[in-house]
Amino acid sequence: MNMKGLWLSSTWPIKVLLQGDLTMVENKKMLDTTASFLIENGITEYVRDEMVLANNTPKSFIRKTYVRTSKDNGEKWLYHMLEEAKRINWC
């Protein structure tokens, strides 16, 4: 399975749409997304996310976010944050 997708990120003061690919890796759905946008003084910020749906179920996911800017040397990404979400049932 290889699908295109969008992810709306609202964790920064700047709202941005990330575009990426949904694939199956080792029996897990994985959404890899990227985005870039201007921040200040002509600097561009780049964002890359890796979202994994564990065991091919919509009940939980883990998302790792990496960032870098146009001022950074080379292609090295800085690990920014980890999000873990679990679906709960309300009675």
The 8 nearest C-alpha neighbors of each residue, nearest first, counted from 0:
[[1, 22, 23, 2, 21, 28, 24, 20],
 [0, 2, 22, 21, 20, 3, 23, 30],
 [3, 1, 21, 20, 4, 0, 22, 19],
 [2, 4, 20, 19, 21, 1, 5, 18],
 [3, 5, 19, 20, 18, 2, 21, 6],
 [4, 6, 18, 17, 19, 16, 7, 3],
 [5, 7, 17, 16, 8, 18, 4, 32],
 [8, 6, 16, 17, 15, 9, 5, 14],
 [9, 7, 15, 10, 14, 6, 16, 17],
 [8, 10, 14, 11, 7, 15, 13, 12],
 [11, 9, 8, 12, 14, 13, 15, 7],
 [12, 10, 13, 9, 14, 8, 15, 46],
 [11, 13, 14, 10, 9, 15, 8, 38],
 [12, 14, 11, 15, 9, 10, 38, 36],
 [15, 13, 9, 8, 12, 11, 16, 7],
 [14, 16, 8, 7, 13, 17, 9, 34],
 [17, 15, 7, 6, 8, 18, 5, 34],
 [16, 18, 34, 6, 33, 32, 5, 7],
 [19, 17, 5, 32, 33, 4, 6, 16],
 [20, 18, 32, 31, 4, 3, 33, 5],
 [19, 21, 3, 31, 2, 30, 4, 22],
 [20, 22, 30, 2, 1, 29, 3, 31],
 [23, 21, 1, 29, 0, 28, 20, 24],
 [22, 24, 28, 27, 29, 26, 0, 25],
 [25, 23, 27, 26, 28, 22, 29, 51],
 [24, 26, 27, 23, 28, 54, 29, 55],
 [27, 25, 24, 23, 54, 55, 28, 53],
 [28, 26, 55, 24, 54, 23, 25, 53],
 [29, 27, 23, 52, 55, 22, 51, 24],
 [28, 30, 51, 22, 50, 21, 23, 27],
 [29, 31, 21, 50, 20, 49, 32, 22],
 [32, 30, 49, 19, 20, 48, 50, 29],
 [31, 33, 19, 18, 48, 17, 47, 30],
 [34, 32, 47, 17, 46, 18, 19, 48],
 [35, 33, 17, 46, 45, 18, 47, 16],
 [34, 36, 45, 44, 46, 43, 33, 37],
 [35, 37, 43, 44, 38, 45, 34, 15],
 [38, 36, 43, 42, 44, 41, 39, 35],
 [37, 39, 42, 43, 36, 44, 41, 40],
 [40, 38, 41, 42, 37, 43, 44, 36],
 [39, 41, 42, 38, 37, 43, 70, 69],
 [40, 42, 39, 37, 43, 38, 69, 70],
 [43, 41, 40, 39, 38, 37, 69, 44],
 [44, 42, 37, 69, 36, 68, 38, 45],
 [45, 43, 68, 36, 35, 67, 37, 38],
 [44, 46, 35, 67, 66, 68, 34, 43],
 [47, 45, 66, 34, 33, 65, 35, 44],
 [46, 48, 33, 65, 32, 64, 66, 34],
 [49, 47, 64, 32, 63, 31, 65, 50],
 [48, 50, 31, 63, 62, 30, 51, 64],
 [49, 51, 62, 30, 29, 61, 48, 31],
 [52, 50, 29, 61, 60, 28, 53, 62],
 [53, 51, 60, 28, 55, 27, 59, 56],
 [52, 54, 55, 27, 51, 60, 56, 59],
 [55, 53, 27, 56, 26, 52, 28, 57],
 [54, 56, 27, 53, 52, 28, 26, 57],
 [57, 55, 58, 54, 53, 52, 59, 27],
 [56, 58, 59, 52, 55, 60, 86, 53],
 [59, 57, 86, 56, 85, 60, 87, 52],
 [60, 58, 85, 84, 57, 86, 52, 53],
 [59, 61, 52, 84, 51, 83, 53, 62],
 [60, 62, 83, 51, 50, 82, 84, 52],
 [61, 63, 50, 82, 49, 81, 51, 83],
 [64, 62, 81, 49, 48, 80, 50, 82],
 [63, 65, 48, 80, 79, 47, 78, 81],
 [64, 66, 78, 79, 47, 77, 76, 46],
 [67, 65, 46, 77, 76, 45, 79, 47],
 [66, 68, 45, 76, 44, 77, 71, 46],
 [69, 67, 44, 70, 71, 43, 45, 42],
 [68, 70, 43, 71, 42, 44, 67, 45],
 [71, 69, 68, 72, 42, 43, 67, 44],
 [72, 70, 68, 69, 73, 67, 75, 74],
 [73, 71, 70, 74, 75, 69, 68, 67],
 [72, 74, 75, 71, 76, 69, 70, 67],
 [73, 75, 76, 72, 71, 67, 68, 69],
 [76, 74, 73, 77, 72, 67, 71, 66],
 [77, 75, 67, 66, 65, 74, 78, 47],
 [78, 76, 66, 65, 79, 67, 75, 64],
 [77, 79, 65, 80, 64, 76, 66, 63],
 [80, 78, 65, 64, 77, 66, 81, 63],
 [81, 79, 64, 63, 78, 82, 65, 62],
 [82, 80, 63, 62, 64, 83, 61, 79],
 [81, 83, 62, 61, 63, 84, 80, 60],
 [82, 84, 61, 60, 62, 81, 85, 59],
 [85, 83, 59, 60, 61, 82, 86, 58],
 [86, 84, 59, 58, 87, 60, 83, 57],
 [85, 87, 58, 59, 84, 88, 57, 60],
 [88, 86, 85, 89, 58, 59, 84, 90],
 [87, 89, 90, 86, 85, 58, 59, 57],
 [90, 88, 87, 86, 85, 58, 84, 59],
 [89, 88, 87, 86, 85, 58, 59, 84]]
